[in-house]
Amino acid sequence: MQENPYASSLDTKIFSATPMELVKLLYQAGIEAVQDARCHLFRGEILERGRSVSRAVAVLAELSGSLDHEKGGDLSTRLAALYDYLQRTLLEANFRQADDGLAQAEMLLKTLNEAWSAIEALRSAGSMESYPSSYSLAGNAARCEEHEQRVAQQWCA
């Protein structure tokens, strides 16, 4: 059996990624899983839809489990609540066989991914010395805290 070249490429990407890149990879995986679930819903493919929703829920569980509540403070608490909300929304949408919850989860994940991309751009531009502190893999990001708080308040208020 031939090895999947994508798998080794993904492994390389994961093992060489910075903590910021790992968070973004998880968001991208979650977005793809929700998009797949929406396609399967449209096609009436129940088993495949359930698998895609399960993948998205697992990604959110991984994101939630990687939060550092000591360093992240209120932001990590709000992100954990948002991840929990997204998991419940996905499971309910799957149960109801409805696109509205899937669409909402996709939109929120895309927005979060854009926010982390903006944080990464600030870091790359030298406006930020380290990674956001809400994740245990990250360091102290005092300069970025105000931006993170605005993003969290927008989606968790």
Secondary structure, 3 states (H helix, E strand, C coil): CCCCHHHHHHHHHHHCCCHHHHHHHHHHHHHHHHHHHHHHHHHCCHHHHHHHHHHHHHHHHHHHHCECHHHHHHHHHHHHHHHHHHHHHHHHHHHHCCHHHHHHHHHHHHHHHHHHHHHHHHHHCCCCCCCCCCECCCCCCHHHHHHHHHHHHHHHC
